[in-house]
């Protein structure tokens, strides 16, 4: 590390807030061994599903010092994306597609990484330190580190809860070789509440503070590439990308704030999209609609698969003509989903 001047943690956190983050804190990377042990158990039980990358880089993910041996402190940052209105209201409209709040506009990775780089350049200039910036595409356990940095605590749904922002915030990390005083962690304040557990449509929580991704709608609609278990398809409702049910159920959201960032406000065309419009998307149409969106990364086939499950759950037989063309789609998972959707609609009529 350089020796330009002594690092002042208050000044550093002020830089983070001036770069547009809403909450910031410092974690000692050596304090999350328990989270690493839980990760090993999670993978050993197969609860990561088909996310092989989680197992492949488990040693890096479980221990920040393995990922980067020079790290002495981790600056954790949170960026509010609080929605305007009830994120679950659309579940009452089975003819429309429900997209997770965070994905209704631009990809947050780009926004967060730009802000992290602004802070990083300033820190290098002021302190001559070495550092690395990470968003959630890297093998970093953001939530345990954020809890260790005093940003909140991991709730029974395994997501981070902030007493200031509720559930609705993105995380970014700056690993540095500076030794900074770590923040005091928050006490778990979930108490006897189990609202998030009871809200899960697919019963994806084997126990409080544990999740089985194989039953989680966010995993099934985003990470899982093949056909979804037929027993789970009816439980997905009209959720076509992600799921906000456990997040939205948290009582701590009474302290949530609407995001100030226009790029996180829902695009009109993704607020109440008609399933019958979305199911007709070809690859070019899909790419055009989801330019700069996190949804783009799952590709047209997986997305249309999700839309077909939602149409099957819609109870709307007038959708059948829109589905028929996909019975001969080039993709076998899409064909399977189309066949299921038609069968389900005929069965429910």
Secondary structure, DSSP 8 states (H G I E B T S, - for coil): ---SS---HHHHHHHHHHTT-SEEEEE-GGG-HHHHHHHHHHHHTTTTTT-HHHHHTHHHHH-HHHH-TT--EEEEEEEE---SS-TTGGGG-TTB-EE-GGGSSS-HHHHHHHHHHHHHHHHHHHH---EEEE-TTSS--HHHHHHHTTS-EE-TTSSEEBTTTBT-EEEEEEEESS------------TT--HHHHH-TT---SBTTB--GGG-HHIIIII--S---HHHHGGGTTEEE---HHHHT-GGGGG----S-GGGS--GGGTS-BHHHHTT--HHHHHHHTTTSGGGGGHHHHHHHHHHHHHHHH--GGGHHHHHGGGG-SSHHHHHHHHHHHHHHHHH-
